[in-house]
Each structure stands twice: as C-alpha cells, then as structure tokens.
Amino acid sequence: MRNPAIEKIAKKALNAILQKSITERCEYGGMIYLLAGEYHANDPRTQGYGNTVNIGQYEANRGCPDGAMAVAYYHTHPNFSAGGIPMKYNEFSDEDKDLARDLKLDAYLGTLDGSFFLFDPTIGKPIRLPGHLKNSSE
C-alpha cells in the first residue's frame, strides 16, 4: 500500500544517487527504515555491477541501525544493456520482485529515464509514481 512518507524518503534517496548510478553504469540501492517514529534511508551502496546490488538484506537487521525496522528498499536501474544483454530498465526484474516478496517490503525503483516506480508485494504489481527523478545534471 502506498505510503506518502516512505515515498518521499525513497524519492529523496533516488534523486541523490540516480545521476551517479547512470554515469557509472552501476546499480545502487539501500534500505528505508523506521526509527523513533521517523523514516530514513541508508546511504546508497553498490558492488559495481550494472544489473544487481546488495542492499543489505543479508546483514543483521537488514543493514539498518539498532532499534530500526526496515520498511522498504530502493535501487536504481541505470543501463540500456549489460554484458551485451538488453536490460528492461523501466521494469522491476523478477529478482527485484522476489526480493520484495521474500522480505515483505515495498521496493522503489529509479530508472535511466528518470521514472519512479513502486512494487508492492501485497498486490504483486508495479505502480508508476508521479514525478520525474533527477537522471542528468541539467
């Protein structure tokens, strides 16, 4: 279910990293968490790959601070292709959807063309969110 407060944090986190992600052609991502009644995003991370990122899901408390609760994750899709294989940058991959379902967390996506998406695992469908993310230096 859409949560405007979490969407705001996801958009801010994606706006802060999408241009760099596109320039480097590497996926970035992180967790969004609730701590003391406020939502926050972990700093973005990358492993330097164009089509995958470990957002901290296998770490203690999913990489979130002590006392926090993970509520969503965000990541980028910065590529038209990777390793010569065309990428569907404006879609959640099956792996993205499976991770959201496994973690029972909403997933946010910022894409090469600046689109902003949510995948809600409870309804199993992606939702294109309003607005445009900062995908260039202009």
Secondary structure, 3 states (H helix, E strand, C coil): CCCHHHHHHHHHHHHHHHHHHHHHCCCCEEEEEEECCEEEECCCECCCCCCCCCCCCCCHHHHCCCCCEEEEEEEEECCCEECCEECCCCCCCHHHHHHHHHHCCEEEEEECCCCEEEEECCCCEEEEECCCCCCCCC
